[in-house]
């Protein structure tokens, strides 16, 4: 019970009940519910809750500050979630509010008894507004009209785009409309036009990693691949790289889906698979456009991989992303796409994996001794980690306990030794990484934990892969 509740547990009680009774559900069966509480009147609380929930109630006492921390993490007070009323300017105000919060996505969702608006902040969804049920159809219609969608079509999904210019803010919104059981759900992705804050020095590279990466991108030709799951910051790293390489003497062309940022001086092309303009066909066209640098949004299949290899072999520097769990796993993925190992060894210049980790809010984070419960089972806690910091939640961080994110990297620069590993099919390179002093993703995650920048909860999944 150190962090977020499982959805089934969380939905046992409302936020109002959680704060009113100062209780957190910890487990339940068909006959009973067990709560954590800091009450001084345990028997009276058991009696009242037994009547409300018609179950046997068990109360486990916990420290007041611990209970406050759990409440802030798992339930939003009614005062934290305002009611969003429809008016002609509602959409503009909603989008500006979301952008000011640093939100990447807005979810407008209908349910049987209520509707809500959630913002995705630092990778996690936070409920921000309740929506009046009677006004929900008007809200959906306004979004669809602005996005150029058909308001009479309610049975099929639709996609559109909105350009916003308000209060000195210029940005684009990608709109997705999906029919659900209780109405149409709207998701709006905020696409920034301004890239002034994207800088490689500020993304999370250590000094040594940044030096290695900058050396790799100086190559006149070859492939630079960045791997990681969706939402791990790969595109932002690529944009930061292209900004650094963007010079008058270079012809830089990108094929993207979607174009998330506008880069002055770079030829950006939107993928249009519905008319046959996919990654492979775009690459074929690019090679006739006298490019120096090509950025491909993602290598998804064998065709795209082969075209990227061909571009690298003919004297171009190619950047792209790929979905793998580590920098070295990228090699295996390319081999699965039937790329010969000797071609991988000769064209791949840098394989890099990355993840995004939320940073603890400096205003409310709390230091405490480490315990085994904070880490995966069988994970051996390094001896030098005696304390860690945990998320609490306050007004400054929207009661999440976190504020902002930082990238962590695993960088493999291709050299003679790694080329031999690739061509020989020998894939156990852990001893080589240790010998060369190349930190893995989980080692960099532990570095952030030691510094107090993040929590064990936030890096839990990375440490699970280590076992």
C-alpha positions in Angstrom: 0.0 0.0 0.0 2.8 2.4 -0.8 1.4 3.9 -3.9 -1.6 4.0 -6.3 -4.5 1.7 -5.7 -5.7 -0.9 -8.2 -8.7 0.3 -10.1 -11.1 -2.2 -8.4 -10.1 -1.1 -5.0 -10.2 2.6 -5.8 -13.7 2.4 -7.1 -15.1 0.8 -3.9 -15.6 4.3 -2.5 -16.0 7.8 -3.8 -13.4 10.6 -3.2 -15.9 12.4 -0.9 -16.3 9.3 1.3 -12.5 8.7 1.4 -11.9 12.2 2.7 -14.9 12.5 4.9 -14.1 9.3 6.8 -10.4 9.4 6.2 -10.3 5.8 4.9 -8.4 4.0 2.1 -9.6 0.5 1.0 -6.7 -2.1 1.2 -8.5 -5.3 0.3 -12.0 -6.7 -0.1 -14.0 -9.9 -0.6 -17.7 -10.5 -1.3 -18.4 -10.3 2.4 -16.0 -7.8 3.8 -13.8 -4.7 3.1 -10.6 -3.8 4.9 -9.7 -0.1 5.3 -6.7 1.9 6.4 -7.6 4.7 8.7 -6.1 7.1 11.3 -9.3 7.3 13.3 -9.4 7.6 17.1 -12.9 6.1 17.2 -12.4 2.8 15.5 -15.5 1.0 16.8 -17.8 3.9 15.8 -16.3 4.0 12.3 -16.7 0.2 11.8 -20.3 0.5 12.8 -21.1 3.4 10.4 -19.3 1.8 7.5 -20.9 -1.5 8.1 -24.3 0.1 7.6 -23.2 2.1 4.5 -21.6 -0.8 2.6 -23.6 -3.7 4.1 -20.4 -5.7 4.6 -18.2 -6.7 7.5 -15.7 -3.9 8.0 -12.1 -4.2 9.2 -10.0 -1.2 10.2 -6.3 -1.2 10.2 -4.7 1.9 11.8 -2.0 3.8 10.1 -0.1 7.1 10.7 -2.0 10.3 9.8 0.7 11.6 7.4 0.8 8.2 5.6 -3.0 8.3 5.2 -2.9 11.9 3.9 -0.3 10.8 1.4 -2.4 7.9 0.2 -5.5 10.1 -0.1 -3.7 12.7 -2.2 -2.3 10.0 -4.5 -5.6 8.1 -5.1 -8.5 10.5 -4.7 -9.2 14.0 -5.8 -11.2 16.3 -3.5 -14.4 17.7 -4.9 -12.7 21.1 -4.8 -10.0 19.8 -7.1 -12.4 18.9 -9.8 -14.5 21.8 -11.1 -17.7 21.5 -13.1 -17.1 22.5 -16.8 -20.1 24.4 -18.2 -20.7 24.7 -21.9 -20.5 28.1 -23.6 -19.3 29.4 -26.9 -15.7 30.0 -25.6 -15.5 26.7 -23.6 -13.2 24.9 -26.1 -10.7 27.7 -26.3 -10.5 28.1 -22.5 -10.2 24.3 -22.1 -7.3 24.1 -24.5 -5.5 27.0 -23.0 -5.9 25.6 -19.5 -4.6 22.2 -20.6 -1.6 23.8 -22.3 -0.8 25.9 -19.3 -0.9 22.7 -17.1 1.7 21.2 -19.5 -0.8 18.6 -20.6 -0.1 16.5 -23.7 -3.7 15.1 -24.2 -7.2 16.0 -23.2 -9.8 13.2 -22.7 -13.5 14.1 -22.8 -15.4 11.0 -21.7 -19.1 10.1 -21.3 -20.3 7.5 -18.8 -23.8 6.3 -17.7 -24.2 8.7 -14.8 -21.6 11.4 -15.4 -19.0 12.8 -17.9 -15.6 14.1 -17.2 -12.5 15.8 -18.7 -9.1 14.4 -17.9 -5.7 15.9 -18.7 -2.6 13.7 -19.3 0.1 15.4 -17.3 3.6 13.9 -17.2 2.3 10.8 -18.8 -0.6 10.2 -16.3 -4.3 11.0 -16.6 -5.7 13.4 -14.0 -9.4 14.2 -13.7 -9.8 18.0 -14.1 -13.5 18.7 -14.7 -16.9 17.2 -14.3 -19.2 17.8 -17.3 -22.9 18.5 -17.1 -24.6 15.5 -18.8 -27.2 17.6 -20.6 -24.4 19.7 -22.1 -22.2 16.9 -23.2 -23.6 16.5 -26.8 -23.1 20.3 -27.3 -19.5 20.0 -26.2 -18.9 17.1 -28.6 -20.5 19.0 -31.5 -18.4 22.1 -30.9 -15.2 20.1 -30.9 -16.3 18.2 -34.1 -17.2 21.5 -35.9 -13.9 23.1 -35.0 -12.0 19.9 -36.2 -14.0 19.8 -39.5 -15.7 16.5 -38.6 -19.3 15.4 -39.5 -21.5 16.1 -36.5 -24.3 13.8 -37.9 -22.0 10.8 -38.0 -22.1 9.2 -34.5 -21.4 5.6 -35.3 -18.0 5.7 -36.9 -14.6 7.0 -35.6 -13.4 10.3 -37.0 -10.1 12.2 -37.0 -9.5 15.9 -37.5 -7.3 18.8 -36.6 -7.8 22.3 -34.9 -5.4 25.2 -35.2 -5.4 27.4 -32.1 -4.3 31.1 -31.9 -5.4 32.5 -28.6 -3.9 34.6 -25.7 -0.5 34.6 -27.6 -0.6 30.8 -27.9 -0.3 29.1 -31.3 -0.5 25.3 -31.4 -2.3 22.5 -33.3 -4.7 20.0 -31.9 -5.1 16.5 -33.3 -8.7 15.3 -32.6 -9.9 11.7 -32.4 -13.6 10.9 -32.0 -14.6 7.4 -30.9 -18.2 6.0 -30.5 -18.6 4.4 -27.0 -21.5 2.8 -25.1 -22.6 6.1 -23.6 -21.7 8.5 -26.4 -18.7 9.8 -28.3 -15.4 10.0 -26.6 -13.1 12.8 -27.7 -9.3 12.7 -27.3 -7.3 15.8 -28.3 -3.5 15.7 -28.6 -1.7 19.0 -28.2 0.9 19.4 -30.8 3.4 22.3 -30.1 4.6 24.5 -32.8 7.3 26.1 -30.6 10.5 24.1 -30.3 12.5 26.7 -28.5 12.5 24.6 -25.3 13.7 21.4 -27.0 17.4 21.2 -26.4 19.6 18.1 -26.1 21.4 19.5 -23.1 18.1 19.7 -21.1 16.6 16.3 -21.9 18.4 14.1 -19.4 21.7 13.0 -21.0 24.7 12.8 -18.6 27.7 14.7 -19.7 29.4 11.6 -21.0 26.3 10.3 -22.8 25.8 13.6 -24.5 29.4 13.6 -25.7 29.0 10.1 -27.1 25.7 10.9 -28.8 27.0 14.1 -30.4 30.1 12.3 -31.7 27.8 9.7 -33.3 25.6 12.2 -35.1 28.6 13.8 -36.7 28.8 10.8 -39.1 28.2 11.8 -42.7 26.2 8.7 -43.3 24.7 5.7 -41.5 21.7 5.0 -39.2 20.9 6.4 -35.8 18.1 4.4 -34.1 16.2 5.4 -30.9 14.1 2.7 -29.3 11.5 2.6 -26.6 7.7 2.2 -26.1 5.1 4.8 -27.1 5.4 7.9 -25.0 9.0 7.5 -24.1 10.2 10.8 -25.6 11.8 9.4 -28.7 10.4 12.0 -31.0 11.5 14.9 -28.8 15.0 13.6 -28.8 14.9 13.4 -32.6 13.7 17.0 -32.9 16.4 18.1 -30.5 18.9 16.4 -32.7 17.6 17.9 -35.9 17.6 21.3 -34.4 21.3 20.9 -33.6 22.1 19.6 -37.2 19.9 22.2 -38.9 22.3 24.3 -41.0 22.0 26.2 -44.3 24.4 23.8 -46.0 22.3 20.7 -45.2 19.1 19.4 -46.8 17.1 17.8 -44.1 13.8 16.0 -44.8 11.4 14.2 -42.5 8.5 11.8 -42.9 6.2 11.9 -39.8 2.9 10.6 -38.5 1.9 13.1 -37.2 4.1 16.2 -37.5 4.3 17.1 -33.8 6.5 20.2 -34.0 7.3 22.7 -36.8 11.0 23.1 -37.5 12.0 26.1 -39.5 14.4 25.3 -42.3 13.5 21.5 -42.4 11.3 19.9 -45.0 8.6 18.0 -43.0 6.2 15.6 -44.7 3.0 14.1 -43.3 2.5 10.4 -43.8 -0.7 9.6 -45.8 -1.1 5.8 -45.8 -4.7 6.0 -47.0 -3.4 7.1 -50.4 -0.4 4.8 -50.4 2.1 7.4 -49.2 3.8 5.3 -46.5 7.3 5.3 -45.1 8.9 3.1 -47.8 7.4 5.2 -50.7 8.3 8.4 -49.0 11.9 7.2 -48.6 12.1 6.3 -52.3 11.0 9.8 -53.1 13.4 11.4 -50.6 16.4 9.7 -52.3 15.6 11.7 -55.5 15.4 15.0 -53.5 19.2 15.2 -52.9 19.0 14.9 -49.0 21.8 15.0 -46.6 19.8 13.9 -43.5 16.6 11.9 -43.5 14.3 11.4 -40.5 11.8 8.5 -40.6 9.2 8.7 -37.9 9.3 4.9 -37.2 10.7 1.7 -38.7 7.7 -0.6 -38.5 8.4 -3.3 -41.1 10.9 -5.0 -43.3 10.3 -2.6 -46.3 11.0 0.5 -44.3 14.1 -1.1 -42.7 15.5 -2.1 -46.1 14.9 1.4 -47.5 16.6 3.0 -44.5 19.6 0.7 -44.9 19.7 1.6 -48.7 19.6 5.3 -47.9 22.5 4.9 -45.3 24.6 2.9 -47.8 24.2 5.6 -50.5 25.7 8.3 -48.3 22.8 9.6 -46.2 22.5 10.0 -42.5 19.2 8.4 -41.4 17.4 8.9 -38.1 14.5 6.8 -36.9 12.7 5.2 -34.0 11.9 1.5 -33.4 10.0 -0.4 -30.7 12.4 -2.5 -28.6 13.2 -2.7 -24.8 16.9 -1.9 -25.0 19.6 -0.6 -27.2 21.0 -4.0 -27.9 17.5 -5.5 -28.6 17.3 -3.2 -31.6 19.9 -5.4 -33.3 17.7 -8.5 -32.9 14.7 -6.6 -34.1 16.5 -5.6 -37.4 17.6 -9.2 -37.9 13.9 -10.3 -37.4 13.1 -7.9 -40.2 15.6 -9.9 -42.4 18.3 -7.3 -42.4 21.7 -9.2 -42.8 24.0 -8.8 -39.8 26.8 -7.5 -41.9 24.6 -4.6 -43.2 23.6 -3.8 -39.7 27.2 -3.7 -38.5 28.3 -1.5 -41.4 25.4 1.0 -41.3 24.2 1.3 -37.7 26.2 4.1 -36.0 24.3 4.5 -32.7 21.6 2.4 -31.1 20.0 4.2 -28.2 17.1 3.2 -25.9 15.3 5.7 -23.7 12.5 6.1 -21.2 10.7 9.0 -19.5 10.7 9.1 -15.7 8.6 11.5 -13.7 10.4 13.9 -11.3 9.2 14.1 -7.7 7.6 17.4 -6.8 10.3 19.3 -4.8 7.7 21.0 -2.7 6.2 17.9 -1.1 8.5 14.9 -1.7 9.3 13.0 1.5 12.5 11.1 2.4 12.1 7.7 4.1 14.2 4.6 4.7 14.2 2.1 1.9 12.2 -1.1 2.3 12.0 -4.3 0.2 8.3 -3.6 -0.6 9.4 -0.6 -2.7 11.3 -2.9 -5.1 10.4 -5.9 -7.3 10.6 -9.3 -5.6 14.1 -10.8 -5.7 15.6 -7.4 -6.6 18.9 -6.9 -4.7 18.9 -3.3 -3.4 22.3 -1.7 -3.9 24.1 -1.3 -0.5 24.6 2.4 -1.0 20.9 3.1 -1.2 19.7 3.6 2.4 17.0 6.2 1.8 14.6 7.1 -1.0 12.1 9.8 -1.6 8.4 9.2 -2.1 5.6 11.1 -3.8 3.1 12.9 -1.5 1.0 15.4 -3.5 0.2 19.1 -3.1 -1.4 22.0 -5.0 1.9 22.6 -6.9 1.9 19.2 -8.5 -1.9 18.8 -8.9 -1.8 16.2 -6.1 0.2 13.8 -8.1 3.4 14.0 -6.2 5.4 14.6 -9.4 6.3 17.6 -11.5 7.8 17.3 -14.9 9.7 14.4 -16.5 13.3 13.6 -17.4 14.6 11.1 -20.0 17.1 8.3 -19.2 19.2 6.8 -21.9 21.2 3.6 -22.8 23.6 4.4 -25.6 25.5 1.9 -27.7 28.0 3.5 -30.2 28.9 1.0 -32.9 32.6 0.1 -32.9 34.8 -2.8 -34.1 34.0 -4.9 -31.0 30.2 -4.5 -31.3 30.4 -5.1 -35.1 32.0 -8.5 -34.2 29.2 -9.2 -31.7 26.6 -8.5 -34.4 28.2 -10.6 -37.1 29.0 -13.5 -34.8 25.4 -13.7 -33.4 26.8 -13.4 -29.9 24.2 -11.4 -27.9 25.3 -11.6 -24.3 27.0 -8.2 -24.1 26.4 -7.4 -20.4 30.1 -8.1 -19.6 31.2 -5.8 -22.5 28.9 -3.0 -21.3 30.3 -3.3 -17.8 33.8 -3.3 -19.0 33.2 -0.2 -21.2 31.4 1.6 -18.4 28.2 2.0 -20.5 25.2 2.4 -18.1 22.0 0.5 -18.8 18.5 2.0 -18.4 18.0 0.4 -15.0 21.4 1.7 -13.8 20.5 5.2 -14.9 17.2 4.8 -13.2 18.9 4.0 -9.9 21.1 7.0 -10.4 18.0 9.2 -10.3 16.7 7.4 -7.3 20.0 8.0 -5.4 19.8 11.7 -6.2 16.3 12.0 -4.9 15.0 13.1 -8.3 12.5 10.3 -8.6 10.9 7.5 -6.6 11.3 3.7 -6.5 7.6 3.5 -7.6 8.4 5.4 -10.8 11.3 3.2 -11.8 9.7 -0.1 -10.6 9.1 -1.5 -14.1 12.6 -0.8 -15.3 14.0 -2.6 -12.3 11.7 -5.6 -13.0 13.5 -6.1 -16.3 16.8 -6.3 -14.5 15.9 -9.4 -12.5 
